[in-house]
């Protein structure tokens, strides 16, 4: 695990670093266990579309740091109810709440906004890492290994002081976080969305098979 990957842990991705060798073996992978959360629920809040927590969905990110080291980051969604959900990873989980004015990360150290209304260029709020978050764009397009996304929101959180750090995040409608850049001093790491889908199911010959898409175009877990 690289130093910068450790910085990614408390960020919005909240994912486990599995190294360049790919995801864990199917027989032991927590990403393949059937979901026990709530399906077909929604908070009805305006900003959920930029941070959807669809039960059972698995996000896989490809990461790259300043010296060219690559990694794979994985997280899975658990939806507790209409207003609460979790991102679960190998070493724990983080809980989020859809509030009327935004998406809130719940923490024993104090709640913090991931996104906050109004989403307009120049809007600011206290970020989850103790810095100042600012909206840079509400119409950016993003190209990632998983495809192209339009009408996305880009935020930048900057924390100054003895150990300054910058977090640049892109949220896209219907998907959530598609990229995250973390920079501190001479260190840098970027994670881009590689896949966003239900757990892979294995064929008898050991190859992966994606579930068929449902009527809404989203594969059914």
Backbone torsions as a table, in degrees:
resi	resn	phi	psi	omega
1	UNK	NA	129.3	-179.1
2	UNK	-80.6	163.5	179.5
3	UNK	-61.5	-40.2	-177.8
4	UNK	-72.9	-30.7	176.6
5	UNK	-63.3	-34.7	175.7
6	UNK	-60.5	-34.9	177.9
7	UNK	-67.1	-26.9	-178.7
8	UNK	-70.5	-23.6	-174.7
9	UNK	-58.0	-45.5	-178.7
10	UNK	-82.2	4.2	-177.5
11	UNK	-86.3	-172.6	-177.8
12	UNK	-60.6	-29.4	-176.6
13	UNK	-69.6	-44.3	176.2
14	UNK	50.0	55.7	-171.7
15	UNK	-123.6	169.8	-179.5
16	UNK	-98.1	138.8	179.1
17	UNK	-92.6	119.0	-176.0
18	UNK	-105.3	0.8	-179.9
19	UNK	83.4	-178.6	-174.4
20	UNK	-80.2	-7.3	-175.6
21	UNK	-80.1	-1.3	177.5
22	UNK	95.6	-175.3	-176.6
23	UNK	-69.9	165.9	-178.9
24	UNK	-63.7	161.7	177.3
25	UNK	-57.1	146.3	-175.5
26	UNK	-57.6	-36.6	-174.8
27	UNK	-63.7	-27.2	-176.0
28	UNK	-117.5	4.2	-172.5
29	UNK	-76.5	125.4	175.9
30	UNK	-69.3	-16.1	-178.2
31	UNK	-75.2	-10.1	-177.8
32	UNK	-104.6	-4.6	-179.4
33	UNK	-72.1	135.7	178.9
34	UNK	-55.0	142.6	-178.1
35	UNK	-73.9	149.2	176.9
36	UNK	-118.5	12.3	-178.4
37	UNK	-87.9	-172.5	-178.1
38	UNK	-90.6	130.9	178.1
39	UNK	-104.5	159.1	174.7
40	UNK	56.1	40.7	174.8
41	UNK	-120.0	152.4	178.8
42	UNK	-149.8	149.1	-177.7
43	UNK	-80.0	-24.1	-175.4
44	UNK	80.2	4.0	179.9
45	UNK	-85.1	154.8	-172.2
46	UNK	-68.0	-32.3	-172.5
47	UNK	-93.2	-2.2	179.3
48	UNK	-61.1	-30.7	-178.2
49	UNK	-61.6	-24.7	178.3
50	UNK	-92.0	-7.0	178.4
51	UNK	-145.8	58.4	-176.4
52	UNK	-69.5	138.7	175.5
53	UNK	-116.3	84.6	-178.2
54	UNK	-89.7	117.4	-172.1
55	UNK	-53.9	132.5	175.7
56	UNK	88.1	-15.1	-177.2
57	UNK	-69.2	143.1	-178.6
58	UNK	-115.0	126.3	176.1
59	UNK	-101.3	129.5	173.9
60	UNK	-120.4	126.8	-178.6
61	UNK	-117.6	144.0	172.4
62	UNK	-99.9	128.1	-177.4
63	UNK	-115.4	153.0	179.3
64	UNK	-146.2	132.3	-179.9
65	UNK	-107.6	-175.0	-170.5
66	UNK	-69.5	-16.4	178.8
67	UNK	-105.2	11.1	175.4
68	UNK	87.6	6.8	178.3
69	UNK	-75.5	133.7	-179.1
70	UNK	-106.6	155.4	177.5
71	UNK	-152.3	170.4	176.5
72	UNK	-120.8	132.1	-179.6
73	UNK	-118.4	131.4	-175.4
74	UNK	-131.9	137.5	171.8
75	UNK	-143.8	152.4	-179.8
76	UNK	-125.8	146.8	-176.1
77	UNK	-93.5	136.0	169.1
78	UNK	-123.0	124.7	-179.7
79	UNK	-104.5	112.6	-177.7
80	UNK	-76.5	-45.8	178.7
81	UNK	-161.4	-169.3	-174.6
82	UNK	-60.6	-32.4	-174.3
83	UNK	-109.6	-1.2	-177.2
84	UNK	-135.6	145.7	176.6
85	UNK	-158.2	172.1	-177.7
86	UNK	-133.4	152.7	163.4
87	UNK	-107.3	121.1	-176.2
88	UNK	-109.1	137.6	-179.2
89	UNK	-138.2	-177.3	-169.3
90	UNK	-62.0	-30.1	-173.8
91	UNK	-110.8	8.2	179.9
92	UNK	157.1	-156.7	-179.0
93	UNK	-153.5	164.2	175.1
94	UNK	-129.7	141.8	-176.0
95	UNK	-106.4	139.0	179.9
96	UNK	-125.5	149.5	177.7
97	UNK	-126.1	135.7	174.1
98	UNK	-89.7	103.0	179.6
99	UNK	-93.4	163.2	179.5
100	UNK	-56.7	-30.0	-176.4
101	UNK	-108.9	11.2	177.9
102	UNK	160.6	-169.8	178.3
103	UNK	-107.6	125.1	-171.8
104	UNK	-116.0	131.7	171.4
105	UNK	-87.3	121.4	-179.3
106	UNK	-88.3	132.4	-176.8
107	UNK	-151.2	149.2	175.7
108	UNK	-65.9	-22.5	179.2
109	UNK	-86.6	0.7	-179.1
110	UNK	120.5	137.9	-179.3
111	UNK	-71.6	154.0	179.5
112	UNK	-147.0	149.0	179.3
113	UNK	-82.1	134.1	168.7
114	UNK	-85.9	-46.1	172.8
115	UNK	-136.2	145.7	-177.1
116	UNK	-142.0	136.2	176.9
117	UNK	-76.4	148.8	0.0
118	UNK	-83.0	141.6	176.1
119	UNK	-85.2	92.5	178.2
120	UNK	-142.8	150.7	-176.8
121	UNK	-56.2	128.8	179.7
122	UNK	96.4	-14.4	178.4
123	UNK	-64.0	143.8	-177.2
124	UNK	-133.3	157.7	172.8
125	UNK	-160.0	167.3	177.8
126	UNK	-72.4	121.5	-174.5
127	UNK	-82.2	169.4	-176.2
128	UNK	-72.0	-14.5	179.1
129	UNK	-104.0	12.9	177.9
130	UNK	88.1	3.9	178.4
131	UNK	-102.1	-169.2	178.8
132	UNK	-101.7	121.8	179.2
133	UNK	-97.4	135.7	-179.2
134	UNK	-130.3	139.8	176.3
135	UNK	-81.6	120.2	-179.4
136	UNK	-91.4	-34.7	-177.7
137	UNK	-155.7	149.6	173.8
138	UNK	-121.0	14.6	-177.0
139	UNK	-144.7	24.8	-176.8
140	UNK	-76.7	150.0	172.3
141	UNK	-105.6	144.2	-177.4
142	UNK	-128.3	133.9	174.8
143	UNK	-109.0	121.0	179.4
144	UNK	-132.9	171.0	176.5
145	UNK	-57.2	-21.7	-179.5
146	UNK	-87.8	-9.1	179.2
147	UNK	135.3	-171.0	-179.5
148	UNK	-102.6	139.5	179.5
149	UNK	-129.3	139.2	-178.3
150	UNK	-118.9	167.0	177.9
151	UNK	56.0	43.3	-177.8
152	UNK	-96.1	163.2	178.8
153	UNK	-108.0	132.4	176.3
154	UNK	-116.3	129.7	177.1
155	UNK	-120.9	156.5	176.5
156	UNK	-133.4	121.5	173.3
157	UNK	-106.9	129.0	179.3
158	UNK	-122.3	128.0	175.8
159	UNK	-117.8	121.5	-176.9
160	UNK	-94.0	-166.2	179.7
161	UNK	104.0	-159.3	-177.5
162	UNK	-67.4	-29.0	-179.9
163	UNK	-125.8	73.3	-177.3
164	UNK	-67.3	148.0	179.4
165	UNK	-150.8	148.0	179.7
166	UNK	-126.2	133.9	177.0
167	UNK	-121.3	113.9	176.4
168	UNK	-108.2	121.7	-173.4
169	UNK	-126.9	140.3	175.8
170	UNK	-116.4	123.3	178.6
171	UNK	-110.3	130.3	-179.0
172	UNK	-120.5	143.3	-175.3
173	UNK	-61.5	134.5	178.3
174	UNK	81.5	-5.9	-177.4
175	UNK	-126.6	-52.4	-176.1
176	UNK	112.0	-139.9	-177.3
177	UNK	-73.3	120.1	177.1
178	UNK	-108.2	-17.6	174.7
179	UNK	-156.5	151.1	178.3
180	UNK	-145.7	130.0	175.2
181	UNK	-118.1	133.9	177.5
182	UNK	-124.7	128.6	-179.8
183	UNK	-133.4	132.6	175.6
184	UNK	-148.9	118.4	-176.8
185	UNK	60.1	-127.6	180.0
186	UNK	-88.4	-2.9	-176.3
187	UNK	-94.8	146.9	-177.0
188	UNK	-153.2	142.0	172.4
189	UNK	-148.4	142.2	178.7
190	UNK	-126.8	136.4	175.5
191	UNK	-122.0	131.6	179.7
192	UNK	-124.5	143.9	-178.4
193	UNK	-65.0	126.4	178.8
194	UNK	-100.9	-45.6	176.1
195	UNK	-144.2	151.6	175.9
196	UNK	-142.5	103.6	-171.3
197	UNK	-163.3	166.7	171.9
198	UNK	-64.1	169.6	178.4
199	UNK	-55.8	142.9	176.2
200	UNK	-71.4	138.3	174.5
201	UNK	-107.0	144.0	-173.8
202	UNK	-95.5	134.6	172.2
203	UNK	-75.6	169.2	179.7
204	UNK	-62.4	-28.8	-179.1
205	UNK	-86.1	4.1	176.3
206	UNK	90.3	-1.6	179.0
207	UNK	-87.1	158.9	-178.2
208	UNK	-78.0	146.5	174.1
209	UNK	-134.6	126.3	177.8
210	UNK	-82.9	139.3	175.6
211	UNK	-61.5	151.9	178.8
212	UNK	-69.1	149.7	179.4
213	UNK	-73.2	143.4	178.0
214	UNK	-84.2	-175.8	-177.1
215	UNK	-63.4	-21.4	179.0
216	UNK	-90.7	4.2	179.3
217	UNK	88.2	-5.5	179.8
218	UNK	-99.5	129.3	178.5
219	UNK	-58.2	141.2	-178.7
220	UNK	-84.0	132.1	179.7
221	UNK	-60.5	NA	NA
